[in-house]
């Protein structure tokens, strides 16, 4: 077992601990001794910003992010920068792997503000959580390329906030409004064939026919396993040699390149150039789980033994470097050691000769080359500077020609300082690994993989599943469950359980898959059929649910797959509802949903049947996704001495509530009486009662049951008056689109 330490050492141990010291996040713990007065995300920090009238500085990252380490070292350990942050801002640290919903929200804001994004992701907000400035890594001081330093940025924002706070607030409100509009689901019909055709047309021009994979504007290359899996699914559904050729080019090129760890197995995160030679050296569970499944699927379809060897190497890497002793898998390995990226993985010719000897090295470097770590340098295997190992060609079987040399070099590499490991066990990512190991075990003739998957499944079921509460935790850390499960946790774990059942591990796994996905539907299914990304979604300042398959399949895509594969009537109905609710987003950019399209390609008949069988029912249903479906209103005008009083009676359906006036948060819609053709002296709203939904950080004030609202007019002042009532109906887990109801007068 590779001995790697939990990532805690990136911060300095000399400063007194801050509020992050009790965190259950390796990333936050890296910053627990910064002089910055960090807060974790939560009501305490937000209330402090509102009470003191300060802008909020949000910094989102993760423990194996190279530039996050650089920022920690160069920015957050600097007393001068800490003083600026502590004096003028409320600073919040977020682990994107713990809160992917917040990560998605703030990355959307950064994209809107800058046109790009990356980690660390730094966003400045008003106390109402509306963004007005963003960026990624800032150098400490202004640099020679004209980039402003972080000190300059902080001083400029502090001064702008002091002198022109209103302008910043207006800019932030405008951006937040635009993001909320983008987040509203558009209406569209489900059209599986059209989506698949549009996605293929969008992807085809970007395929790199020289080096494989998908071209990008900056020549960096990501494996994109979900996209390649979709192309394989399309080829399997409707044989298409061009699609198979595109996948073959990509898988061969990646397997030969420096992105592939030829010694230890598995793949690095991405490469910084087109040829797959120079990687960013981080290794993630989600990449390697998907690539294991992809190479095994490719081997199953084509019989290419080189792909079987690559898949076996990935499984070996997961078992040696990522598996916990008690079962389950950790999240990621860092990109370097001691602040030097790639340090454990780079070799010079002299270092290889010291391990193998001169003549074996000559033979070894006839098959492999040492590509310089800088893509701007010319590759020269004789150079003494350290380089990245890669195959000279993608010829099938080339790797198998040097197994003894590879083993000796790996043994020598294991004596070097090793990358740190993030030892969170994230449920969704473990679900990906369980599914990959179980589904590929038969093709690879690897019963040990099935046992690995089973052990991981038992670990997650016993530790992350709350039988009494029928709910999942988001992750395990230091042996304890923590965080509320997200849609992707429920869906990917259920998918892993289904894979165990289908691989022959027993009927209990199908039962557990059903229980898990039913718990997700109970907690996260909205009245319109949409699956909320988290129980916190509605409480976010800009609610965002799944908008695409990103680095791995979205919770929506995984849930639809599980529901279709289970195939029972209620599950097919839920799958159809989720597809209909997300149809507008999918239709706008089908190529962003490759995992979902792969599901539809593989389960086309079942998905079509689900949609057809639920269509007639849907046509007869009231619009339950609107607030108006859950409230009724009537009013009476009564003359009183010196006044005319409108007495409005609002009846809210059992199990629902509407927001009080004023609403507890600025982004919630208060119940509001709207008067036309008259001017009331005053409108009196009841105080409301406290309500604590599952997703809320603290109770909110709401109206339930029968509610009385009173408006007072001067004598004769209500003649010709028209009344309407604006409401937003919510239940324990979701808030619906607001409605404005006409108020009938009696």
C-alpha positions in Angstrom: 0.0 0.0 0.0 1.3 3.4 -1.0 2.0 5.4 2.2 0.7 8.9 1.7 -0.3 11.4 4.3 -3.6 13.2 4.7 -3.3 16.7 3.3 -2.9 18.8 6.4 0.6 20.2 6.1 0.2 22.9 3.5 -0.5 25.6 6.1 1.9 26.9 8.7 1.6 25.4 12.2 3.0 28.6 13.8 -0.1 30.8 13.7 -2.9 30.3 16.1 -5.7 28.2 14.7 -8.7 29.9 13.2 -12.4 28.7 12.9 -11.4 26.1 10.3 -9.6 24.0 12.9 -12.7 22.0 13.7 -13.5 21.4 10.0 -14.1 18.0 8.5 -12.4 19.0 5.3 -8.7 18.3 4.5 -8.8 21.5 2.3 -10.1 23.7 5.1 -7.7 22.2 7.5 -4.8 23.2 5.3 -5.9 26.8 6.0 -6.7 26.3 9.7 -3.5 28.1 10.8 -3.6 31.0 8.4 -3.6 34.4 10.0 -6.7 35.1 7.8 -9.9 35.0 10.0 -11.6 32.3 7.8 -15.1 31.2 8.3 -16.6 28.0 6.9 -19.8 28.5 4.8 -22.8 29.1 7.1 -25.1 31.6 8.7 -22.5 32.9 11.2 -20.3 34.4 8.5 -23.2 35.8 6.5 -24.8 37.4 9.5 -21.4 39.0 10.5 -21.2 40.5 7.0 -24.7 41.9 7.2 -24.2 43.2 10.8 -20.9 44.9 10.0 -21.8 46.0 6.5 -18.8 44.3 4.9 -18.4 42.5 1.6 -17.8 38.8 1.6 -14.7 37.1 0.1 -15.4 33.6 -1.0 -12.5 31.3 -1.9 -13.4 27.9 -3.3 -10.8 25.1 -3.8 -9.9 21.6 -3.0 -7.0 19.8 -1.2 -5.1 18.5 -4.2 -5.4 21.7 -6.3 -1.8 22.9 -7.1 -2.7 26.6 -7.5 -4.7 26.4 -4.3 -1.5 25.3 -2.5 0.4 28.2 -4.2 -2.3 30.7 -3.0 -2.1 29.3 0.5 1.7 29.7 0.6 1.9 33.1 -1.1 -1.3 34.9 -0.1 -3.0 33.5 3.0 0.1 33.0 5.1 1.1 36.6 4.5 0.3 38.8 7.5 -0.2 41.9 5.4 -2.8 40.2 3.2 -4.4 38.7 6.2 -4.7 42.1 7.8 -6.5 43.5 4.7 -8.9 40.6 4.6 -9.6 40.7 8.3 -10.2 44.4 8.4 -12.3 44.9 5.3 -14.0 41.6 4.5 -15.7 38.5 5.9 -13.7 35.6 4.4 -15.2 32.2 3.8 -13.4 29.0 2.6 -15.3 26.3 0.7 -14.2 22.8 -0.2 -15.7 22.2 -3.7 -15.8 18.5 -3.1 -17.8 18.9 0.0 -20.2 21.5 -1.5 -20.3 20.9 -5.3 -23.6 22.9 -5.3 -21.8 26.0 -4.0 -18.9 25.4 -6.3 -21.3 25.3 -9.3 -23.0 28.5 -8.1 -19.8 30.5 -7.6 -18.2 29.1 -10.8 -21.2 30.3 -12.7 -20.8 33.8 -11.2 -17.1 33.8 -12.1 -17.9 32.7 -15.7 -20.4 35.5 -16.0 -17.9 38.1 -14.6 -14.7 37.0 -16.3 -15.7 34.7 -19.2 -13.5 31.9 -17.6 -12.9 30.1 -14.4 -10.7 27.8 -12.5 -9.5 26.9 -9.0 -9.0 28.5 -6.6 -12.1 30.4 -7.5 -12.3 33.7 -5.7 -15.5 35.7 -5.6 -16.5 38.9 -3.8 -20.1 39.2 -2.8 -22.4 41.8 -1.2 -23.8 40.8 2.3 -26.9 39.7 0.3 -24.7 37.1 -1.4 -24.7 38.7 -4.8 -21.4 38.6 -6.7 -19.7 41.7 -8.1 -16.0 40.7 -8.7 -14.2 37.4 -9.3 -10.9 35.8 -10.4 -8.7 32.8 -9.9 -5.1 32.9 -8.5 -3.8 36.5 -7.9 -0.1 37.1 -7.5 0.6 38.7 -4.1 1.8 42.0 -5.8 1.5 43.5 -9.3 3.6 41.4 -11.7 5.6 42.1 -14.8 2.8 40.9 -17.0 0.5 43.8 -15.8 -1.7 41.6 -13.6 -2.8 43.3 -10.5 -1.6 41.7 -7.3 -4.0 40.5 -4.6 -3.0 43.4 -2.3 -4.0 45.9 -5.1 -7.3 44.1 -5.7 -8.2 44.1 -2.0 -7.4 47.8 -1.6 -9.4 48.7 -4.7 -12.4 46.8 -3.7 -12.3 48.1 -0.1 -12.1 51.7 -1.5 -14.9 51.1 -4.0 -17.1 49.6 -1.3 -16.4 52.6 1.0 -17.1 55.3 -1.6 -19.5 53.7 -4.1 -21.2 50.8 -2.4 -24.5 51.5 -4.1 -22.8 51.1 -7.5 -21.3 47.8 -6.5 -24.7 46.7 -5.1 -26.5 47.6 -8.3 -24.0 45.7 -10.4 -24.3 42.7 -8.1 -28.1 42.7 -8.2 -28.0 42.9 -12.0 -25.7 40.0 -12.3 -27.6 37.9 -9.7 -30.8 38.6 -11.6 -29.3 37.4 -14.8 -28.0 34.2 -13.2 -31.4 33.5 -11.7 -33.0 33.9 -15.1 -30.4 31.5 -16.6 -31.2 29.0 -13.8 -34.9 28.9 -14.6 -35.7 25.7 -16.5 -36.9 26.5 -20.0 -39.8 24.5 -21.5 -39.1 22.1 -24.3 -40.3 18.7 -25.5 -38.3 15.6 -24.8 -36.7 14.6 -28.1 -34.1 11.9 -27.6 -33.2 11.4 -31.2 -32.8 15.1 -31.9 -30.7 15.6 -28.8 -28.4 12.8 -29.8 -28.0 14.0 -33.3 -27.4 17.6 -32.2 -24.7 16.5 -29.7 -22.9 14.5 -32.4 -22.9 17.4 -34.8 -21.5 19.7 -32.1 -18.7 17.3 -31.0 -17.6 16.2 -34.5 -15.8 19.4 -35.6 -13.8 19.5 -32.4 -12.4 15.9 -32.5 -8.6 16.0 -32.8 -7.9 13.6 -35.7 -4.1 13.9 -35.3 -3.6 13.4 -31.5 -7.0 12.1 -30.4 -9.5 13.5 -27.9 -11.2 16.8 -28.2 -9.4 20.0 -29.1 -9.7 23.0 -26.7 -9.0 26.7 -27.3 -5.8 26.6 -25.1 -4.6 23.2 -26.4 -5.0 21.6 -23.0 -6.5 18.1 -23.1 -8.9 16.4 -20.7 -9.8 12.8 -21.1 -13.6 13.5 -21.1 -14.5 9.9 -20.3 -18.3 10.7 -20.3 -18.1 12.0 -23.8 -16.1 9.1 -25.1 -18.5 6.7 -23.4 -21.3 8.4 -25.2 -19.6 7.9 -28.5 -19.2 4.2 -27.7 -22.8 4.0 -26.7 -23.9 5.5 -30.0 -21.7 3.1 -31.9 -23.1 0.1 -30.0 -26.7 1.3 -30.6 -26.2 2.2 -34.3 -22.8 0.9 -35.6 -20.7 3.9 -36.8 -17.1 3.2 -37.7 -16.2 6.9 -37.5 -17.3 7.1 -33.9 -15.4 4.0 -33.0 -12.3 5.4 -34.8 -12.6 8.6 -32.7 -12.7 6.7 -29.5 -9.9 4.5 -30.6 -7.6 7.4 -31.4 -8.4 9.0 -28.0 -7.9 5.8 -25.9 -4.7 4.8 -27.8 -3.2 8.3 -27.5 -4.0 8.7 -23.8 -2.6 5.2 -23.0 0.6 6.1 -24.8 0.9 9.6 -23.4 2.4 11.1 -20.3 -1.1 11.6 -18.9 -0.9 7.8 -18.3 1.1 6.8 -15.3 3.1 4.0 -17.0 4.7 2.8 -13.8 1.9 3.0 -11.2 -1.2 2.7 -13.4 -4.0 5.2 -13.6 -4.2 8.6 -15.2 -3.4 12.2 -14.3 -6.0 14.9 -14.5 -5.2 16.5 -17.9 -2.3 17.6 -20.1 -1.2 21.2 -20.9 -0.7 20.5 -24.6 -2.3 18.6 -27.5 -0.1 15.4 -27.6 -1.1 14.1 -24.1 2.6 14.2 -23.1 2.8 16.8 -20.3 0.3 16.3 -17.6 -1.0 18.2 -14.6 0.0 15.5 -12.2 -3.0 15.3 -9.9 -4.8 12.0 -9.9 -8.5 11.8 -9.0 -10.8 9.0 -8.1 -13.6 10.3 -10.4 -11.3 10.3 -13.5 -9.8 6.9 -12.9 -13.1 5.2 -12.0 -14.6 6.4 -15.3 -11.5 5.6 -17.3 -11.4 2.1 -15.8 -15.0 1.5 -17.0 -14.3 3.1 -20.4 -11.2 1.0 -21.2 -12.9 -2.2 -20.0 -15.9 -1.3 -22.2 -13.6 -0.6 -25.1 -11.9 -4.0 -24.6 -15.3 -5.7 -24.4 -16.3 -4.1 -27.8 -13.0 -4.5 -29.7 -10.9 -7.2 -28.0 -7.9 -4.9 -27.9 -5.6 -6.4 -25.3 -3.7 -3.2 -24.8 -6.9 -1.6 -23.4 -7.4 -4.5 -21.1 -3.9 -3.9 -19.7 -4.6 -0.2 -19.2 -7.8 -1.0 -17.4 -6.0 -3.5 -15.2 -3.4 -0.9 -14.4 -6.1 1.5 -13.3 -7.6 -1.0 -11.0 -4.2 -1.8 -9.5 -3.7 1.9 -8.9 -7.0 2.3 -7.1 -6.3 -0.7 -4.9 -2.7 0.3 -4.0 -3.0 4.1 -3.8 -6.7 5.0 -3.2 -8.4 2.2 -1.2 -9.0 2.6 2.5 -8.0 -0.4 4.7 -11.7 -0.8 5.8 -13.0 -0.5 2.3 -14.0 2.3 0.0 -11.9 4.9 -1.8 -10.2 8.2 -1.1 -10.7 11.2 -3.2 -7.4 12.3 -4.9 -3.6 12.4 -4.9 -1.8 15.7 -5.0 0.0 17.0 -8.1 3.4 17.2 -6.4 5.5 17.2 -3.3 6.9 20.2 -1.4 5.4 22.7 -3.7 7.0 21.2 -6.8 4.5 19.9 -9.3 5.2 16.4 -10.7 8.2 15.8 -8.6 7.5 12.1 -7.8 6.8 11.2 -11.4 9.7 12.8 -13.3 12.9 11.0 -14.4 16.2 11.8 -16.0 18.1 9.3 -18.1 20.7 9.1 -15.4 18.1 8.2 -12.8 16.8 5.4 -14.9 20.3 4.1 -15.5 20.9 4.1 -11.8 18.0 1.7 -11.4 18.2 -0.4 -14.6 21.8 -0.2 -15.8 23.1 1.3 -19.0 22.1 -1.4 -21.6 18.6 -2.1 -20.1 18.1 1.7 -20.1 18.9 1.8 -23.8 16.4 -0.9 -24.5 13.8 0.7 -22.3 14.2 4.1 -24.0 13.7 2.4 -27.4 10.1 1.8 -26.3 9.6 4.8 -24.0 10.8 8.4 -24.3 11.3 11.1 -21.7 9.3 14.1 -22.8 10.5 17.4 -21.2 8.1 18.6 -18.5 7.9 22.0 -20.3 5.8 21.6 -23.5 7.9 24.5 -25.1 11.1 22.4 -25.1 12.0 19.9 -27.8 11.7 16.3 -26.6 15.1 14.7 -26.2 15.4 11.4 -24.4 19.2 12.0 -23.9 18.7 15.2 -22.0 19.5 15.1 -18.3 16.7 17.4 -17.3 13.8 15.5 -15.8 11.1 14.4 -18.2 7.7 12.6 -18.3 7.7 8.9 -19.3 5.5 8.2 -22.4 5.4 5.5 -25.1 7.1 6.4 -28.3 4.1 5.0 -30.2 0.6 3.9 -29.4 1.4 0.4 -30.8 -0.7 -2.3 -29.2 1.4 -4.4 -26.8 4.3 -2.0 -26.6 3.9 -1.6 -22.9 3.9 -5.3 -22.2 7.5 -5.5 -23.7 9.0 -4.0 -20.6 7.2 -5.3 -17.5 10.3 -6.0 -15.5 11.8 -2.6 -16.1 8.5 -0.9 -15.2 8.3 -2.8 -12.0 11.8 -1.9 -10.9 11.3 1.8 -11.7 8.0 1.8 -9.8 9.8 0.2 -6.8 12.4 3.0 -7.0 9.8 5.7 -7.3 8.0 4.4 -4.2 11.1 5.3 -2.2 10.7 9.0 -3.1 8.5 11.3 -1.1 4.9 10.6 -2.2 2.1 12.9 -3.0 -0.4 13.7 -0.3 -3.8 12.1 -0.4 -7.2 13.6 0.3 -8.7 11.0 2.6 -12.3 12.1 2.3 -14.5 9.2 1.1 -17.1 11.0 -1.0 -20.2 8.9 -1.6 -20.8 9.9 -5.2 -17.2 9.2 -6.2 -17.2 5.9 -4.4 -20.4 5.0 -6.3 -18.5 5.7 -9.5 -15.6 3.4 -8.4 -18.0 0.6 -7.3 -19.8 0.7 -10.6 -16.6 0.7 -12.6 -15.0 -2.2 -10.6 -18.1 -4.3 -10.6 -19.0 -3.8 -14.3 -15.4 -4.4 -15.5 -14.6 -7.4 -13.3 -16.0 -10.0 -15.7 -14.4 -8.6 -18.8 -11.0 -8.3 -17.1 -11.3 -11.7 -15.4 -10.7 -10.0 -12.1 -12.8 -11.4 -9.3 -10.7 -9.4 -6.8 -12.2 -6.2 -8.4 -15.7 -7.4 -7.6 -14.7 -8.1 -4.0 -13.2 -4.5 -3.8 -16.5 -3.1 -5.1 -18.5 -5.2 -2.6 -16.3 -4.1 0.3 -16.7 -0.5 -0.7 -20.5 -1.0 -1.0 -20.7 -2.5 2.4 -18.6 0.3 3.9 -20.8 3.0 2.4 -24.0 1.2 3.4 -23.0 0.6 6.9 -21.4 4.1 7.6 -23.0 6.6 5.2 -26.6 5.3 5.1 -28.9 6.3 8.0 -31.5 3.5 8.1 -33.7 5.3 10.6 -33.7 8.6 8.8 -33.7 6.9 5.3 -31.0 9.3 4.1 -27.3 9.4 3.0 -24.4 11.4 4.2 -22.3 13.2 1.6 -19.0 11.7 2.8 -17.0 9.8 5.4 -14.0 11.5 7.0 -11.9 10.0 9.8 -14.5 7.3 10.1 -17.5 9.6 10.6 -20.3 10.4 8.2 -20.7 14.1 7.5 -22.8 16.5 5.3 -26.2 16.0 3.8 -26.2 13.6 0.8 -26.6 15.3 -2.6 -28.5 14.0 -5.6 -25.3 12.8 -7.1 -24.5 10.8 -3.9 -27.8 9.0 -3.9 -27.8 8.4 -7.6 -24.2 7.2 -8.1 -24.3 5.0 -5.0 -27.5 3.4 -6.3 -25.8 3.0 -9.7 -22.9 1.2 -8.0 -25.3 -1.0 -6.1 -27.0 -2.0 -9.4 -23.7 -2.8 -10.9 -22.9 -5.1 -8.0 -26.2 -6.9 -8.4 -25.7 -7.3 -12.2 -22.2 -8.6 -11.6 -23.6 -11.4 -9.4 -22.9 -10.1 -5.9 -26.4 -10.8 -4.8 -30.0 -9.6 -4.9 -29.5 -7.5 -1.7 -27.7 -4.9 -3.9 -30.7 -4.4 -6.1 -32.8 -3.9 -3.0 -30.3 -1.3 -1.7 -30.2 0.5 -5.0 -34.0 0.8 -4.9 -34.0 2.1 -1.3 -31.3 4.6 -2.1 -33.0 6.1 -5.2 -36.4 6.1 -3.5 -34.8 8.1 -0.6 -33.5 10.5 -3.2 -36.9 10.9 -4.8 -38.5 11.5 -1.4 -36.0 14.3 -0.5 -35.1 15.8 -3.8 -37.9 15.4 -6.3 -39.8 18.6 -7.0 -43.5 18.7 -8.0 -42.6 19.4 -11.6 -40.5 16.2 -11.7 -37.1 18.0 -11.6 -34.5 16.5 -9.3 -33.0 19.1 -7.0 -29.2 18.9 -6.8 -29.3 19.2 -3.0 -31.8 19.9 -0.2 -30.0 23.3 0.1 -30.7 24.3 -3.6 -33.7 26.5 -2.8 -31.8 28.2 0.0 -28.9 29.4 -2.2 -28.9 33.0 -3.3 -29.0 31.9 -6.9 -30.6 28.4 -6.9 -28.7 26.1 -9.4 -29.5 22.5 -10.1 -27.8 20.2 -12.6 -27.1 22.0 -15.9 -24.7 19.6 -17.5 -22.5 16.5 -17.1 -19.2 18.0 -16.0 -16.2 16.1 -14.8 -18.4 13.1 -14.2 -22.1 12.3 -14.8 -24.5 14.7 -13.1 -26.8 13.5 -10.4 -29.7 13.9 -12.8 -28.1 11.7 -15.4 -27.1 9.0 -12.9 -30.6 9.0 -11.4 -32.4 8.7 -14.7 -30.1 5.7 -15.5 -30.9 4.0 -12.2 -34.6 4.6 -12.6 -34.7 3.2 -16.1 -32.7 0.2 -15.2 -34.9 -0.6 -12.2 -37.8 -0.3 -14.6 -40.8 -0.4 -12.2 -43.8 1.8 -13.0 -43.2 4.4 -10.3 -39.5 4.6 -11.2 -40.2 4.9 -14.9 -42.7 7.7 -14.1 -40.0 9.5 -12.1 -37.4 9.1 -14.9 -39.9 10.5 -17.4 -40.7 13.4 -15.1 -37.0 14.3 -14.6 -36.4 14.2 -18.4 -39.4 16.5 -19.1 -38.3 18.9 -16.4 -34.8 19.1 -17.7 -35.7 19.1 -21.4 -35.2 22.8 -21.9 -31.7 22.8 -20.5 -30.8 19.7 -22.5 -32.2 21.0 -25.7 -30.2 24.2 -25.4 -26.9 22.4 -25.4 -27.2 18.6 -25.7 -23.4 18.1 -26.1 -23.1 19.2 -22.4 -25.1 16.1 -21.3 -23.0 13.2 -22.8 -23.7 10.8 -19.8 -27.4 11.3 -20.1 -27.3 10.8 -23.8 -25.3 7.6 -23.3 -28.1 6.4 -20.9 -30.7 7.2 -23.6 -28.7 5.5 -26.3 -28.4 2.3 -24.2 -32.0 2.4 -22.8 -33.8 4.0 -25.7 -36.8 1.6 -25.7 -37.3 1.8 -21.9 -37.1 5.6 -21.9 -39.5 5.9 -24.8 -42.0 3.6 -23.1 -41.7 5.6 -19.9 -42.4 8.9 -21.7 -45.3 7.4 -23.7 -47.0 5.8 -20.7 -46.8 8.9 -18.6 -47.9 11.3 -21.4 -51.6 10.7 -21.0 -51.5 11.1 -17.2 -49.4 14.3 -17.6 -52.0 15.9 -19.9 -54.7 15.6 -17.2 -52.7 16.8 -14.3 -53.0 20.3 -12.8 -49.9 22.4 -12.9 -48.6 21.2 -9.6 -45.2 23.0 -10.2 -46.9 26.4 -9.7 -47.5 28.0 -6.3 -51.1 28.7 -7.4 -51.9 25.0 -7.2 -51.4 25.0 -3.4 -53.2 28.1 -2.2 -56.7 29.6 -2.4 -57.7 33.2 -1.7 -60.8 35.3 -1.2 -61.5 38.7 0.3 -64.3 40.9 1.7 -64.6 44.7 1.8 -66.2 45.9 5.0 -67.0 49.5 5.9 -65.9 50.6 9.3 -66.0 54.0 11.1 -63.7 56.3 9.2 -62.3 53.5 6.9 -63.0 50.7 4.5 -61.2 47.5 5.3 -60.2 44.7 2.9 -60.1 41.4 4.8 -58.3 38.8 2.8 -58.4 35.1 3.6 -55.5 32.9 2.3 -55.8 29.2 2.6 -52.6 27.2 2.2 -52.7 23.5 1.4 -51.7 21.1 4.2 -48.0 20.2 3.9 -47.2 23.6 2.2 -46.5 27.1 3.4 -45.9 30.5 1.8 -43.2 32.9 2.8 -44.1 35.6 5.4 -43.9 39.3 4.7 -41.1 40.3 5.1 -39.4 37.2 3.8 -36.6 35.8 5.9 -34.1 36.2 3.1 -33.8 38.7 0.3 -34.0 36.0 -2.4 -37.2 34.5 -1.1 -40.5 35.9 -2.5 -42.6 37.4 0.3 -46.4 37.0 0.3 -47.5 40.4 -1.0 -50.9 42.1 -1.5 -50.9 44.1 -4.7 -53.5 46.9 -5.0 -54.5 48.6 -8.3 -56.7 51.7 -8.8 -56.5 52.6 -5.1 -54.0 53.5 -2.4 -54.3 51.8 1.0 -53.4 53.6 4.1 -51.6 50.5 5.3 -51.4 46.8 4.8 -51.1 44.6 7.9 -49.4 41.2 7.4 -49.3 38.6 10.2 -46.0 37.9 11.8 -45.8 34.3 10.6 -44.5 31.3 12.4 -41.0 29.8 12.5 -40.5 26.8 10.2 -37.3 24.7 10.0 -37.1 22.9 6.6 -34.5 20.2 6.3 -32.4 22.3 4.0 -32.4 25.6 5.9 -29.5 26.7 8.1 -31.9 28.3 10.5 -35.7 28.6 10.8 -37.6 30.9 8.4 -40.9 32.7 9.0 -43.9 31.3 7.0 -47.7 31.3 6.8 -49.5 28.0 7.0 -53.1 26.9 7.0 -55.6 29.8 7.1 -54.0 33.3 7.0 -55.6 36.7 7.4 -54.2 39.9 5.7 -55.8 43.3 6.2 -55.6 46.4 4.1 -57.2 49.7 5.2 -58.5 52.5 2.9 -60.0 55.9 3.5 -63.8 56.1 3.1 -64.6 55.7 -0.6 -61.0 55.0 -1.3 -61.5 51.4 -2.4 -64.1 52.1 -5.1 -62.9 50.4 -8.3 -60.1 48.7 -6.5 -58.5 45.5 -7.9 -56.5 43.2 -5.6 -54.0 40.5 -6.4 -51.8 38.4 -4.2 -48.2 37.3 -5.0 -47.2 34.1 -3.2 -44.4 31.5 -3.3 -45.4 28.1 -2.1 -42.9 25.8 -0.5 -42.8 22.5 1.3 -40.1 20.9 3.4 -37.7 20.5 0.5 -38.6 22.8 -2.4 -40.0 26.2 -3.2 -42.1 26.5 -6.4 -42.2 29.2 -9.0 -44.1 32.2 -7.6 -47.7 32.9 -8.7 -49.8 36.0 -8.7 -53.5 35.3 -8.0 -56.5 37.5 -8.6 -58.4 38.1 -5.4 -62.1 37.7 -5.8 -64.1 40.2 -3.7 -67.2 39.3 -1.8 
